[in-house]
Amino acid sequence: MQYLLEQFIGYCTLERGLADNTVEAYVHDLRRFVEFMQAQGITEPAAADRSRLLDFLEASQAEGLAPASLARRLVAVKIFFRYLLQEKILAHDITDTMAGPRLWRVLPDFLNEQEVTRLLAAGNGNEVLSLRNRAIIELLYATGMRVSELVRARRDEVDFDTGTIRVIGKGNKQRLVPVGRPAQKCLRHYLNQARPRLDRAGQAAELFLSVNGRALTRKRIWDLVKEAARRAGISKNIYPHMLRHSFASHLLNGGADLRIIQEMLGHADISTTQIYTHVDSRRLLNIHRQYHPRALHRKP
């Protein structure tokens, strides 16, 4: 990646004729991007995916970057990947469908509780794939798992007796995450009625399987979440990682301790979890009205 970055700098200066200050800003952002990816064990651009890019942007916000600076980082990465596509170094551009900088005002984006309910209801049905897809979306929201963790999840890692799932996170670190009753119910239906018909040989270890009995890919999970959002009539640009954001945001707004959320998300550093400390204006108003002696509309 370092070599490609040097080639990109020459392209910006010589072919695009960008101002020195602009090139310097892009280079600064892209060096941070390359360093972040290398720390994740990714040394080739083709190995980077959207979830890794989102992780990079979240980590950037945890550093205290303003929304404008985050937007600039996204622009720098998008231009870099467009250049790699143009030079036929990449077969496709993972940033092509990502929202423009004006839509990246605040990270992370998340669904409200009503939108989650609509998304989950969109997966109703007794067909094999409907049961599987509903269980996937329920589990993503119930546990805050990363998609990469979900595709690696094994059948024997679900424990209905304790109501938990063992998650293998980054660096092969394990954590136990509670699974709520609605998600457990969907999982049981999937395991009893759908999974045996996908695992015809009865030998697959993975929890979620494709129609061919193999482990699902992250791309397939991305597509099924998008399809559920379309059926639910949700206009937001929804992606699987948004369910992780929603899980954390709803826990925090419900009063959960930040350290507990950190443990369930598998964050090594509490500063990464602190990106979820946003609260909506209604909650702030309610707290103000409840506790402040001079609050608006409070009875004397």
RACOR-V484444 format. One record per residue. N is the residue number from 1. RES is the residue in one small letter. PHI is phi as a letter, one per 20 degrees, with the letter a starting at -180 (NA if undefined). PSI is psi in radians with two decimals (NA if undefined). BURIAL is I if it has 16 or more other ideal C-beta (glycine too) atoms within 10 Angstrom, else O. Layout:
N,RES,PHI,PSI,BURIAL ; N,RES,PHI,PSI,BURIAL
This chain:
1,m,NA,-0.61,I ; 2,q,f,-0.74,O ; 3,y,f,-0.79,O ; 4,l,f,-0.61,I ; 5,l,f,-0.71,I ; 6,e,f,-0.68,O ; 7,q,f,-0.66,O ; 8,f,f,-0.67,I ; 9,i,f,-0.79,I ; 10,g,f,-0.68,O ; 11,y,f,-0.78,I ; 12,c,f,-0.70,I ; 13,t,f,-0.83,O ; 14,l,e,-0.71,O ; 15,e,e,-0.70,O ; 16,r,e,-0.30,O ; 17,g,m,0.58,O ; 18,l,f,2.65,I ; 19,a,f,2.63,O ; 20,d,g,-0.72,O ; 21,n,f,-0.67,O ; 22,t,f,-0.81,O ; 23,v,f,-0.73,I ; 24,e,f,-0.73,O ; 25,a,f,-0.77,I ; 26,y,f,-0.78,I ; 27,v,f,-0.74,I ; 28,h,g,-0.81,O ; 29,d,f,-0.70,I ; 30,l,f,-0.54,I ; 31,r,f,-0.70,O ; 32,r,f,-0.68,I ; 33,f,f,-0.83,I ; 34,v,f,-0.74,I ; 35,e,f,-0.73,O ; 36,f,f,-0.80,I ; 37,m,f,-0.73,I ; 38,q,f,-0.60,O ; 39,a,f,-0.41,O ; 40,q,e,0.06,O ; 41,g,n,0.25,O ; 42,i,d,2.02,I ; 43,t,d,-0.13,O ; 44,e,c,2.37,O ; 45,p,g,-0.58,I ; 46,a,f,-0.37,O ; 47,a,e,-0.22,O ; 48,a,f,2.50,I ; 49,d,c,3.11,I ; 50,r,f,-0.66,I ; 51,s,f,-0.63,I ; 52,r,f,-0.69,I ; 53,l,f,-0.70,I ; 54,l,f,-0.68,I ; 55,d,f,-0.70,I ; 56,f,f,-0.76,I ; 57,l,f,-0.66,I ; 58,e,f,-0.74,I ; 59,a,f,-0.62,I ; 60,s,f,-0.70,I ; 61,q,f,-0.64,I ; 62,a,f,-0.40,I ; 63,e,f,-0.21,O ; 64,g,o,0.23,O ; 65,l,f,2.46,I ; 66,a,f,2.76,O ; 67,p,g,-0.68,O ; 68,a,f,-0.67,O ; 69,s,f,-0.64,O ; 70,l,f,-0.75,I ; 71,a,f,-0.70,I ; 72,r,f,-0.67,I ; 73,r,f,-0.72,I ; 74,l,f,-0.75,I ; 75,v,f,-0.78,I ; 76,a,g,-0.78,I ; 77,v,f,-0.70,I ; 78,k,f,-0.76,I ; 79,i,f,-0.69,I ; 80,f,f,-0.83,I ; 81,f,f,-0.57,I ; 82,r,f,-0.68,O ; 83,y,f,-0.77,I ; 84,l,f,-0.62,I ; 85,l,f,-0.76,I ; 86,q,f,-0.65,O ; 87,e,e,0.10,O ; 88,k,m,0.45,O ; 89,i,e,-0.53,O ; 90,l,d,2.55,I ; 91,a,e,-0.44,O ; 92,h,b,2.78,O ; 93,d,d,1.95,I ; 94,i,f,-0.31,I ; 95,t,e,-0.05,I ; 96,d,f,-0.63,O ; 97,t,e,0.09,O ; 98,m,f,2.58,I ; 99,a,f,2.59,O ; 100,g,f,2.93,O ; 101,p,f,-0.48,I ; 102,r,f,-0.41,O ; 103,l,e,-0.15,O ; 104,w,e,0.93,I ; 105,r,f,-0.78,O ; 106,v,c,2.32,O ; 107,l,d,2.54,I ; 108,p,e,2.78,I ; 109,d,e,2.66,I ; 110,f,b,2.89,I ; 111,l,e,2.54,I ; 112,n,e,3.01,O ; 113,e,f,-0.61,O ; 114,q,f,-0.70,O ; 115,e,f,-0.67,I ; 116,v,f,-0.76,I ; 117,t,g,-0.76,O ; 118,r,f,-0.70,I ; 119,l,f,-0.76,I ; 120,l,f,-0.67,I ; 121,a,f,-0.45,O ; 122,a,f,-0.30,I ; 123,g,e,0.21,I ; 124,n,f,2.65,O ; 125,g,q,2.77,O ; 126,n,d,-0.02,O ; 127,e,f,2.75,O ; 128,v,g,-0.91,I ; 129,l,f,-0.55,O ; 130,s,f,-0.74,I ; 131,l,f,-0.72,I ; 132,r,f,-0.85,I ; 133,n,f,-0.69,I ; 134,r,f,-0.73,I ; 135,a,f,-0.65,I ; 136,i,f,-0.87,I ; 137,i,f,-0.71,I ; 138,e,g,-0.77,I ; 139,l,f,-0.68,I ; 140,l,g,-0.76,I ; 141,y,f,-0.63,I ; 142,a,f,-0.48,I ; 143,t,d,-0.31,I ; 144,g,m,0.35,I ; 145,m,f,2.57,I ; 146,r,f,2.69,I ; 147,v,f,-0.69,I ; 148,s,f,-0.56,I ; 149,e,f,-0.65,I ; 150,l,f,-0.72,I ; 151,v,f,-0.41,I ; 152,r,e,-0.18,I ; 153,a,f,2.43,I ; 154,r,d,2.71,O ; 155,r,g,-0.69,O ; 156,d,f,0.02,O ; 157,e,e,-0.10,I ; 158,v,e,2.22,I ; 159,d,c,1.78,O ; 160,f,f,-0.41,O ; 161,d,f,-0.72,O ; 162,t,e,-0.17,O ; 163,g,m,0.69,O ; 164,t,c,2.90,I ; 165,i,c,2.39,I ; 166,r,e,2.14,O ; 167,v,d,2.31,I ; 168,i,e,1.90,I ; 169,g,e,-2.77,I ; 170,k,f,2.48,O ; 171,g,m,0.35,O ; 172,n,l,0.43,O ; 173,k,f,2.38,O ; 174,q,d,2.55,O ; 175,r,b,2.65,I ; 176,l,d,2.26,O ; 177,v,c,2.30,I ; 178,p,f,2.58,O ; 179,v,c,2.07,I ; 180,g,f,2.87,O ; 181,r,f,-0.74,O ; 182,p,g,-0.73,O ; 183,a,f,-0.66,I ; 184,q,f,-0.72,I ; 185,k,f,-0.78,O ; 186,c,f,-0.67,I ; 187,l,f,-0.75,I ; 188,r,f,-0.78,O ; 189,h,f,-0.76,I ; 190,y,f,-0.82,I ; 191,l,f,-0.61,I ; 192,n,e,-0.64,O ; 193,q,d,-0.49,O ; 194,a,d,-0.82,I ; 195,r,f,-0.69,I ; 196,p,g,-0.49,O ; 197,r,e,-0.32,O ; 198,l,e,-0.61,I ; 199,d,e,1.27,I ; 200,r,f,-0.55,O ; 201,a,e,-0.24,O ; 202,g,m,0.50,O ; 203,q,c,-0.11,O ; 204,a,f,2.39,I ; 205,a,e,-0.48,O ; 206,e,f,2.59,I ; 207,l,f,-0.85,I ; 208,f,d,2.30,I ; 209,l,c,2.69,I ; 210,s,e,3.11,O ; 211,v,f,-0.34,O ; 212,n,e,0.07,O ; 213,g,n,0.19,I ; 214,r,d,2.93,O ; 215,a,f,2.48,I ; 216,l,f,2.66,I ; 217,t,e,2.82,O ; 218,r,f,-0.61,I ; 219,k,f,-0.71,O ; 220,r,f,-0.69,I ; 221,i,f,-0.69,I ; 222,w,g,-0.84,I ; 223,d,f,-0.72,O ; 224,l,f,-0.55,I ; 225,v,f,-0.74,I ; 226,k,f,-0.74,O ; 227,e,f,-0.70,O ; 228,a,f,-0.68,I ; 229,a,f,-0.68,I ; 230,r,f,-0.78,O ; 231,r,f,-0.54,O ; 232,a,f,-0.14,I ; 233,g,m,0.50,O ; 234,i,e,2.14,I ; 235,s,e,-0.21,O ; 236,k,f,2.69,O ; 237,n,f,1.49,O ; 238,i,e,2.45,I ; 239,y,b,2.79,I ; 240,p,g,-0.64,I ; 241,h,f,-0.39,I ; 242,m,f,-0.48,I ; 243,l,f,-0.58,I ; 244,r,f,-0.76,I ; 245,h,f,-0.75,I ; 246,s,f,-0.74,I ; 247,f,g,-0.89,I ; 248,a,f,-0.74,I ; 249,s,f,-0.73,I ; 250,h,f,-0.63,I ; 251,l,f,-0.82,I ; 252,l,f,-0.77,I ; 253,n,f,-0.41,I ; 254,g,e,-0.06,O ; 255,g,o,0.14,O ; 256,a,f,2.56,O ; 257,d,f,2.43,O ; 258,l,f,-0.60,I ; 259,r,f,-0.62,O ; 260,i,f,-0.73,O ; 261,i,f,-0.73,I ; 262,q,g,-0.78,I ; 263,e,f,-0.74,O ; 264,m,f,-0.57,I ; 265,l,f,-0.34,I ; 266,g,m,0.49,I ; 267,h,f,2.29,I ; 268,a,f,-0.52,O ; 269,d,c,2.33,O ; 270,i,f,-0.45,O ; 271,s,f,-0.52,O ; 272,t,f,-0.67,I ; 273,t,f,-0.44,I ; 274,q,f,-0.20,I ; 275,i,f,-0.27,I ; 276,y,e,0.16,I ; 277,t,e,0.24,O ; 278,h,f,2.56,O ; 279,v,c,2.65,O ; 280,d,f,2.83,O ; 281,s,f,-0.56,O ; 282,r,f,-0.72,O ; 283,r,f,-0.71,O ; 284,l,f,-0.77,O ; 285,l,f,-0.74,O ; 286,n,f,-0.75,O ; 287,i,f,-0.74,O ; 288,h,f,-0.79,O ; 289,r,f,-0.59,O ; 290,q,f,-0.63,O ; 291,y,d,-0.39,O ; 292,h,e,2.27,O ; 293,p,f,-0.38,O ; 294,r,d,0.54,O ; 295,a,f,2.65,O ; 296,l,f,2.32,O ; 297,h,m,0.10,O ; 298,r,e,2.40,O ; 299,k,f,2.43,O ; 300,p,f,NA,O
